[in-house]
């Protein structure tokens, strides 16, 4: 796991509210409990805040959901603006699901403000999708039956509507079948995709601003 600056603690799901709205009235199956225990140990990089959110109730006998957000570092504390948000949903059917070809389906959604120049890049969607496939592979998250979409949206504001005049957003929707209960690897992969979409530097790397460079001749 990547090292983070000592003065900023990674955020964790452990103890963050309830267990995310699992469905079903009986005791969760052992495999589902093991998957949730793995998720509880995930520590996100400092720029990403994690929280449990309500899970969908009708898509599977058991479900769990995690929300993530990246705050705008240039916004004031009172504004609390976001540059990216994401959801990671786990659907579990102990009897298996034919469409999933398995018992555990991971579903990810994210939306992020991105560079305006990317809207004209014909290869951007392919690159963004590779963020997911590469992240799953690098994390050792065994999976199959992966699919999804990447959407770029350009907006122009007119008149008195508040906000920047031109904005470009990227949205990604993806789902895949997990091949084990080590869902911490799957969530970490999705958080890496979120970091890429939000334009965050590699974990542990601090981008120097003007105040950091004052009085210093070397990086």
Backbone bond lengths (Angstrom), bond angles and torsions (degrees), N, CA, C in turn:
res aa  C-N    CA-C-N  psi(-1)  N-CA   C-N-CA  omega(-1)  CA-C   N-CA-C  phi
1 X - - - 1.468 - - 1.518 108.98 -
2 X 1.308 116.88 142.04 1.458 120.77 -175.98 1.514 111.23 -68.17
3 X 1.318 116.43 148.09 1.454 121.23 177.84 1.516 109.78 -84.06
4 X 1.342 116.32 146.73 1.453 121.46 -179.11 1.521 108.96 -119.12
5 X 1.337 117.72 159.49 1.466 120.28 178.55 1.517 110.91 -55.50
6 X 1.330 117.06 138.61 1.461 121.03 -172.70 1.523 112.30 -64.22
7 X 1.331 117.42 -27.27 1.458 119.41 -174.87 1.537 112.46 -86.22
8 X 1.308 118.04 -2.61 1.464 121.15 178.38 1.517 109.10 -128.46
9 X 1.308 116.75 119.36 1.456 120.33 -177.53 1.522 111.30 -85.68
10 X 1.346 117.97 135.64 1.460 120.07 172.09 1.524 109.84 -61.15
11 X 1.310 116.78 149.91 1.453 120.01 178.80 1.508 110.12 -87.74
12 X 1.328 116.48 148.88 1.455 122.07 -175.59 1.512 109.84 -130.42
13 X 1.335 115.31 154.32 1.454 120.39 176.29 1.519 111.94 -84.84
14 X 1.306 118.34 -13.39 1.455 120.95 -176.81 1.520 110.44 -60.38
15 X 1.324 117.02 121.68 1.447 122.48 178.20 1.511 114.75 74.66
16 X 1.326 118.35 8.82 1.465 120.94 -178.37 1.520 110.57 -86.65
17 X 1.311 115.62 79.38 1.464 119.10 177.72 1.517 112.46 79.18
18 X 1.345 115.97 -156.96 1.448 119.58 -178.36 1.516 110.37 -82.00
19 X 1.301 117.65 -171.17 1.454 121.73 -173.87 1.512 111.99 -90.46
20 X 1.330 116.40 21.53 1.453 119.41 165.34 1.501 115.83 88.19
21 X 1.341 118.28 15.90 1.450 119.86 174.02 1.516 113.85 78.03
22 X 1.349 117.62 48.35 1.451 118.15 174.04 1.513 109.09 -61.77
23 X 1.318 115.46 145.62 1.448 119.98 179.38 1.510 109.90 -96.20
24 X 1.324 114.74 167.13 1.460 119.68 179.41 1.508 109.65 97.97
25 X 1.346 117.29 144.32 1.444 120.40 -175.53 1.508 113.70 -94.91
26 X 1.327 119.62 -8.84 1.440 123.15 -177.39 1.521 110.86 -101.45
27 X 1.338 115.08 178.05 1.450 120.72 177.16 1.522 109.98 -62.07
28 X 1.339 118.12 132.87 1.466 119.87 -179.90 1.523 111.13 -60.07
29 X 1.317 117.78 145.95 1.464 120.68 176.15 1.527 111.18 -58.56
30 X 1.325 116.44 153.60 1.464 121.15 -176.76 1.523 111.75 -58.20
31 X 1.329 117.35 -40.33 1.466 120.25 -178.69 1.524 110.74 -64.57
32 X 1.320 117.29 -38.06 1.461 120.53 179.60 1.522 110.22 -69.67
33 X 1.348 117.05 -39.94 1.462 120.18 177.24 1.524 110.69 -62.38
34 X 1.324 116.79 -40.65 1.465 120.29 179.10 1.532 110.80 -63.80
35 X 1.323 115.94 -38.54 1.470 120.16 178.88 1.526 110.12 -64.41
36 X 1.339 117.53 -42.33 1.464 120.26 179.92 1.525 111.48 -67.89
37 X 1.337 116.62 -36.83 1.466 119.23 177.28 1.526 110.31 -62.71
38 X 1.331 116.49 -38.02 1.464 120.02 177.79 1.528 110.36 -65.09
39 X 1.336 116.70 -42.36 1.467 120.04 179.87 1.524 111.59 -63.56
40 X 1.338 116.46 -36.31 1.469 120.20 -176.85 1.520 112.18 -63.19
41 X 1.317 117.57 -21.46 1.451 120.33 -179.09 1.516 114.62 -89.92
42 X 1.331 117.99 0.89 1.457 120.84 -178.14 1.523 110.44 -71.17
43 X 1.316 115.91 132.98 1.468 122.33 176.42 1.524 107.46 -118.29
44 X 1.316 114.96 115.28 1.465 120.13 -178.91 1.520 110.35 -83.46
45 X 1.327 116.21 157.73 1.456 120.48 175.05 1.526 109.82 -63.03
46 X 1.324 119.00 156.29 1.466 121.07 -170.04 1.525 115.10 -57.64
47 X 1.328 117.76 -30.59 1.462 119.61 -176.38 1.532 112.65 -73.20
48 X 1.332 117.02 -14.19 1.466 121.47 -175.46 1.526 109.99 -107.57
49 X 1.315 116.43 125.55 1.463 121.93 177.17 1.521 109.47 -100.36
50 X 1.335 115.76 132.82 1.460 121.70 -179.65 1.519 110.13 -110.05
51 X 1.339 115.62 150.45 1.456 121.04 174.17 1.526 109.13 -157.22
52 X 1.324 115.91 152.88 1.453 119.72 172.13 1.525 108.65 -77.90
53 X 1.317 116.53 139.79 1.459 121.77 178.45 1.520 108.44 -130.49
54 X 1.333 118.49 161.03 1.473 120.01 179.27 1.526 111.28 -59.23
55 X 1.312 115.61 136.73 1.460 121.14 179.49 1.524 110.00 -93.74
56 X 1.327 117.68 152.98 1.473 119.91 175.87 1.524 110.11 -61.19
57 X 1.323 116.20 144.28 1.455 120.85 -171.54 1.526 114.65 -99.88
58 X 1.311 119.26 -16.00 1.460 119.86 -169.75 1.520 114.40 -120.01
59 X 1.319 117.56 3.52 1.453 119.80 -176.27 1.519 113.40 -88.37
60 X 1.338 116.26 -20.59 1.459 120.45 -179.21 1.526 108.02 -160.99
61 X 1.343 117.35 160.27 1.471 119.48 178.37 1.525 112.84 -59.35
62 X 1.336 116.93 -31.67 1.465 121.13 179.65 1.521 108.55 -134.48
63 X 1.330 116.07 142.08 1.462 120.04 -178.84 1.521 110.43 -151.42
64 X 1.308 115.08 155.57 1.458 122.41 -179.56 1.522 107.50 -150.23
65 X 1.332 117.58 145.37 1.465 119.41 -176.60 1.524 111.30 -141.14
66 X 1.324 114.09 144.26 1.459 122.70 179.23 1.527 108.28 -126.60
67 X 1.324 116.43 135.29 1.456 121.51 175.02 1.522 110.13 -105.39
68 X 1.326 116.16 150.09 1.465 121.46 177.92 1.516 109.08 -141.21
69 X 1.315 116.48 147.89 1.455 121.07 179.28 1.517 109.81 -145.58
70 X 1.332 115.38 150.04 1.457 122.15 174.07 1.519 106.93 -119.35
71 X 1.311 117.33 117.58 1.459 121.57 -178.76 1.524 110.28 -79.05
72 X 1.308 115.51 152.30 1.456 121.82 176.61 1.531 108.49 -71.98
73 X 1.337 119.16 115.31 1.470 120.03 -176.99 1.515 113.23 -66.70
74 X 1.329 117.89 -18.29 1.466 120.85 -178.76 1.527 112.87 -92.83
75 X 1.337 116.52 -5.47 1.464 119.88 -179.35 1.528 110.51 -84.42
76 X 1.319 115.74 153.53 1.463 119.71 177.18 1.519 109.48 -74.78
77 X 1.318 115.76 162.75 1.456 120.42 -179.65 1.526 111.41 -61.66
78 X 1.329 116.20 -31.02 1.468 119.82 -179.11 1.526 111.14 -73.13
79 X 1.336 117.49 -32.89 1.463 120.02 -178.48 1.525 112.19 -73.98
80 X 1.350 117.29 -40.47 1.459 122.73 178.05 1.531 111.36 50.34
81 X 1.324 116.65 50.81 1.453 121.20 -178.53 1.520 110.80 -81.65
82 X 1.330 115.95 150.05 1.455 121.81 -179.96 1.522 109.70 -109.75
83 X 1.324 116.82 143.28 1.454 120.10 171.70 1.525 111.01 -106.04
84 X 1.333 117.26 -12.65 1.459 119.74 178.31 1.522 109.94 -162.06
85 X 1.324 115.70 145.22 1.463 121.41 175.13 1.519 108.40 -137.27
86 X 1.324 115.55 156.53 1.464 119.56 -179.18 1.518 110.13 -153.31
87 X 1.328 114.21 159.39 1.461 122.13 172.22 1.522 108.68 -131.96
88 X 1.321 115.38 144.66 1.455 121.87 175.53 1.522 106.70 -129.28
89 X 1.320 116.26 116.78 1.457 121.88 -173.70 1.521 109.75 -117.50
90 X 1.322 116.18 135.57 1.458 122.13 176.56 1.521 108.74 -111.63
91 X 1.317 116.35 123.89 1.457 122.74 175.74 1.521 107.72 -111.17
92 X 1.339 116.16 131.30 1.469 119.47 -176.24 1.525 110.02 -131.43
93 X 1.318 115.54 127.22 1.456 122.71 175.79 1.528 107.71 -127.82
94 X 1.335 117.51 105.49 1.475 119.61 -175.33 1.523 113.80 -61.30
95 X 1.318 117.53 -19.79 1.463 120.52 179.47 1.529 111.75 -89.17
96 X 1.305 116.26 -2.28 1.459 119.93 -179.04 1.509 111.73 84.97
97 X 1.326 115.42 156.82 1.459 121.36 -178.67 1.525 107.91 -132.37
98 X 1.322 115.96 124.29 1.461 120.05 -174.59 1.526 111.91 -59.55
99 X 1.323 117.57 -42.42 1.463 120.53 -177.80 1.529 111.46 -67.77
100 X 1.331 116.73 -30.12 1.456 120.15 179.59 1.528 111.96 -82.38
101 X 1.325 116.21 -26.12 1.465 120.97 -171.13 1.525 109.65 60.05
102 X 1.351 114.72 46.21 1.457 120.18 -178.87 1.513 110.44 169.73
103 X 1.334 116.28 -170.35 1.462 121.46 -177.68 1.522 113.51 -107.23
104 X 1.337 117.97 -18.83 1.465 121.28 -172.50 1.529 110.35 -126.39
105 X 1.310 115.67 120.12 1.465 121.54 179.90 1.519 109.25 -114.75
106 X 1.316 116.63 128.37 1.457 122.77 174.49 1.525 108.63 -99.65
107 X 1.318 116.33 134.43 1.456 121.76 -179.60 1.526 108.15 -127.49
108 X 1.325 116.76 128.54 1.454 120.99 -179.42 1.519 111.93 -123.98
109 X 1.326 116.13 139.54 1.462 123.22 173.55 1.522 106.98 -130.62
110 X 1.331 116.97 139.15 1.460 119.19 172.24 1.518 109.95 -149.36
111 X 1.326 114.05 153.85 1.453 122.21 176.41 1.516 107.51 -141.02
112 X 1.338 116.59 132.83 1.458 119.73 -177.08 1.508 110.56 -147.40
113 X 1.332 115.64 143.89 1.461 120.86 170.51 1.515 107.77 -74.31
114 X 1.316 116.72 137.01 1.459 119.53 -175.64 1.521 110.64 -134.96
115 X 1.316 116.26 -178.90 1.460 122.72 -177.16 1.524 109.79 -67.57
116 X 1.343 116.38 130.57 1.466 120.97 -177.81 1.530 111.76 -59.13
117 X 1.308 117.58 -31.10 1.463 120.35 -178.17 1.523 112.23 -67.28
118 X 1.322 116.93 -22.81 1.458 119.41 -176.54 1.521 112.79 -70.95
119 X 1.321 118.27 -18.72 1.457 119.68 -178.38 1.520 111.26 -63.79
120 X 1.322 117.45 -24.73 1.455 121.00 179.98 1.521 112.65 -98.07
121 X 1.326 117.59 4.85 1.457 121.24 -179.77 1.520 109.17 -88.81
122 X 1.333 115.79 110.82 1.468 119.70 -175.51 1.519 112.34 -65.33
123 X 1.324 117.30 -22.70 1.459 120.65 -177.32 1.522 113.03 -92.93
124 X 1.335 117.25 -2.03 1.465 118.38 -173.47 1.525 112.44 -60.12
125 X 1.324 118.09 -43.28 1.463 120.20 -177.94 1.522 111.23 -60.57
126 X 1.342 116.68 -40.91 1.455 120.00 178.59 1.526 111.05 -65.74
127 X 1.328 116.11 -40.75 1.462 119.63 178.45 1.526 110.48 -64.11
128 X 1.339 116.54 -44.34 1.460 120.02 -179.64 1.527 111.16 -62.21
129 X 1.328 116.70 -39.58 1.466 118.87 179.17 1.531 110.42 -66.69
130 X 1.323 116.90 -34.25 1.463 119.64 178.45 1.525 111.49 -66.25
131 X 1.360 117.23 -25.26 1.462 118.46 174.17 1.523 110.31 -55.22
132 X 1.340 116.70 -42.81 1.457 120.62 -178.00 1.526 111.53 -71.37
133 X 1.308 117.25 -51.76 1.461 119.37 -176.60 1.531 111.23 -62.32
134 X 1.330 116.78 -39.65 1.465 119.36 178.60 1.528 111.04 -68.73
135 X 1.338 116.94 -40.24 1.461 120.28 -178.46 1.523 111.18 -64.84
136 X 1.333 117.44 -42.38 1.462 120.33 178.05 1.524 110.77 -62.18
137 X 1.316 115.95 -42.25 1.456 120.00 179.25 1.524 111.38 -66.01
138 X 1.339 117.03 -46.41 1.463 121.06 -177.93 1.525 111.53 -64.97
139 X 1.340 116.82 -31.97 1.463 120.91 -178.90 1.528 112.39 -80.91
140 X 1.315 117.21 -7.10 1.463 119.92 -176.64 1.515 112.58 69.34
141 X 1.335 116.10 30.52 1.469 121.53 -178.84 1.523 108.88 -89.29
142 X 1.327 117.07 97.16 1.449 120.77 179.80 1.519 111.18 -60.67
143 X 1.328 116.88 129.99 1.463 119.25 -174.90 1.521 110.13 -157.70
144 X 1.327 115.60 165.95 1.461 122.61 171.88 1.524 108.34 -156.98
145 X 1.326 116.55 176.25 1.471 122.11 -180.00 1.534 111.78 54.20
146 X 1.337 116.47 48.66 1.458 120.22 -179.98 1.520 109.87 -89.34
147 X 1.321 116.36 142.29 1.455 121.47 178.49 1.510 110.24 -161.31
148 X 1.332 116.86 163.62 1.455 119.27 178.41 1.510 112.70 166.35
149 X 1.319 115.77 -169.65 1.462 122.15 -178.08 1.521 110.29 -139.06
150 X 1.343 115.68 152.19 1.457 123.04 171.63 1.525 107.07 -123.63
151 X 1.343 116.51 126.60 1.465 121.75 -177.00 1.518 109.81 -125.69
152 X 1.343 116.39 132.81 1.458 121.53 175.14 1.521 108.38 -111.15
153 X 1.325 116.00 134.97 1.461 121.12 -178.61 1.522 109.74 -129.60
154 X 1.328 116.12 126.16 1.467 121.59 176.50 1.523 108.62 -106.85
155 X 1.334 116.22 132.36 1.467 121.36 -178.70 1.522 110.18 -127.55
156 X 1.319 115.88 144.36 1.465 122.53 174.79 1.522 108.31 -126.01
157 X 1.334 116.67 126.18 1.458 121.39 -179.81 1.533 109.77 -93.91
158 X 1.331 114.60 142.74 1.460 120.76 179.74 1.536 109.41 -126.93
159 X 1.320 115.63 158.74 1.456 120.65 174.91 1.511 112.48 68.70
160 X 1.340 115.55 -138.94 1.454 121.64 -172.56 1.524 113.13 -93.12
161 X 1.330 118.73 7.24 1.457 120.87 -178.60 1.529 109.42 -65.37
162 X 1.340 115.87 127.35 1.461 120.78 -176.89 1.519 110.78 -71.35
163 X 1.338 114.91 151.66 1.453 119.84 177.73 1.509 111.29 117.82
164 X 1.353 116.44 170.28 1.470 119.43 179.80 1.518 111.29 -64.31
165 X 1.332 115.57 151.87 1.460 120.22 -175.80 1.525 111.95 -65.43
166 X 1.337 116.31 -42.94 1.460 120.82 -179.64 1.522 109.92 -122.21
167 X 1.311 117.83 133.71 1.459 122.40 176.90 1.518 109.45 -138.15
168 X 1.308 115.93 149.66 1.456 122.59 174.82 1.515 107.74 -129.96
169 X 1.314 116.35 128.96 1.462 122.14 -179.98 1.519 110.00 -120.54
170 X 1.312 115.20 147.33 1.457 121.20 173.22 1.527 108.19 -116.89
171 X 1.310 115.93 136.00 1.456 121.91 175.92 1.521 108.61 -123.00
172 X 1.317 115.49 138.76 1.451 120.31 176.20 1.527 109.03 -129.93
173 X 1.320 115.06 134.71 1.459 122.46 173.57 1.521 106.66 -124.97
174 X 1.305 117.22 128.67 1.461 120.53 -176.85 1.519 109.82 -147.61
175 X 1.310 115.40 153.37 1.456 120.91 173.45 1.516 108.81 -148.36
176 X 1.314 115.48 149.94 1.458 121.13 179.67 1.534 109.10 -157.20
177 X 1.302 115.61 158.28 1.459 121.46 179.79 1.522 109.22 -95.61
178 X 1.323 115.52 125.34 1.466 121.04 178.57 1.522 109.27 -81.89
179 X 1.324 115.32 143.19 1.457 120.31 -176.64 1.523 113.00 -99.81
180 X 1.321 117.69 8.55 1.452 121.54 179.07 1.513 110.19 -161.94
181 X 1.326 116.34 -170.80 1.469 121.05 179.93 1.525 112.20 -98.03
182 X 1.333 117.86 3.25 1.468 121.25 -178.36 1.527 110.44 -81.39
183 X 1.336 115.01 62.23 1.462 118.83 -175.25 1.520 113.14 -72.57
184 X 1.330 117.39 -9.70 1.458 118.75 173.19 1.525 110.85 -60.30
185 X 1.342 116.87 -36.84 1.460 120.09 177.90 1.532 110.95 -65.76
186 X 1.312 116.36 -37.21 1.461 120.68 -178.55 1.529 110.56 -70.63
187 X 1.338 116.91 -42.38 1.463 119.53 178.38 1.528 110.32 -66.65
188 X 1.318 117.78 -41.07 1.455 119.55 178.26 1.522 110.88 -60.64
189 X 1.330 116.96 -38.45 1.463 120.06 177.53 1.519 110.63 -62.89
190 X 1.322 117.22 -43.61 1.464 120.54 -179.43 1.526 110.97 -66.10
191 X 1.329 117.51 -36.46 1.463 120.31 177.25 1.523 111.04 -67.50
192 X 1.320 117.23 -31.21 1.463 119.51 174.77 1.525 110.23 -65.87
193 X 1.332 116.95 -40.38 1.466 120.46 176.61 1.527 109.69 -61.84
194 X 1.327 116.84 -43.17 1.464 120.94 178.04 1.522 110.80 -59.39
195 X 1.331 117.08 -43.84 1.452 120.37 179.20 1.519 111.92 -62.02
196 X 1.338 116.50 -39.91 1.466 119.85 177.55 1.525 111.01 -64.73
197 X 1.335 116.14 -44.47 1.460 120.18 -179.18 1.525 111.23 -63.63
198 X 1.335 116.77 -34.63 1.465 121.12 -179.20 1.522 112.35 -82.01
199 X 1.344 117.24 -5.65 1.454 119.99 179.92 1.512 114.05 75.24
200 X 1.341 117.95 26.12 1.458 120.45 179.26 1.525 110.25 -74.69
201 X 1.322 117.96 148.36 1.463 120.59 176.37 1.527 109.65 -71.08
202 X 1.335 118.21 166.72 1.467 119.79 176.66 1.520 110.98 -55.00
203 X 1.347 118.97 147.75 1.466 121.06 -179.28 1.527 111.53 -54.31
204 X 1.325 115.45 136.43 1.450 120.56 179.09 1.505 114.63 86.56
205 X 1.357 117.81 -7.58 1.457 121.50 -179.90 1.520 109.03 -96.90
206 X 1.300 117.12 128.88 1.469 122.55 179.47 1.517 108.62 -109.20
207 X 1.332 116.16 119.23 1.460 120.06 178.32 1.520 109.47 -79.12
208 X 1.331 115.98 125.67 1.457 120.88 -176.77 1.517 111.33 -74.91
209 X 1.316 116.09 133.38 1.449 121.95 174.02 1.520 109.18 -103.80
210 X 1.339 117.35 179.01 1.471 120.69 -178.95 1.518 113.29 -54.86
211 X 1.369 116.52 -40.30 1.466 119.19 -177.79 1.523 111.50 -68.36
212 X 1.344 116.58 -29.76 1.460 119.81 179.77 1.523 111.32 -72.01
213 X 1.344 117.04 -30.11 1.449 120.97 -173.89 1.537 112.41 -86.32
214 X 1.334 117.48 -17.62 1.458 119.13 -176.53 1.519 110.82 -62.60
215 X 1.308 114.53 130.16 1.452 119.59 178.37 1.508 113.90 78.44
216 X 1.328 117.95 5.43 1.459 120.32 -179.17 1.517 109.02 -123.28
217 X 1.336 115.08 133.48 1.453 119.63 -178.35 1.517 112.77 -97.71
218 X 1.332 117.38 -13.45 1.467 120.86 -179.07 1.491 110.28 -129.16
219 X 1.329 115.57 156.54 1.460 121.14 178.01 1.517 109.78 -87.39
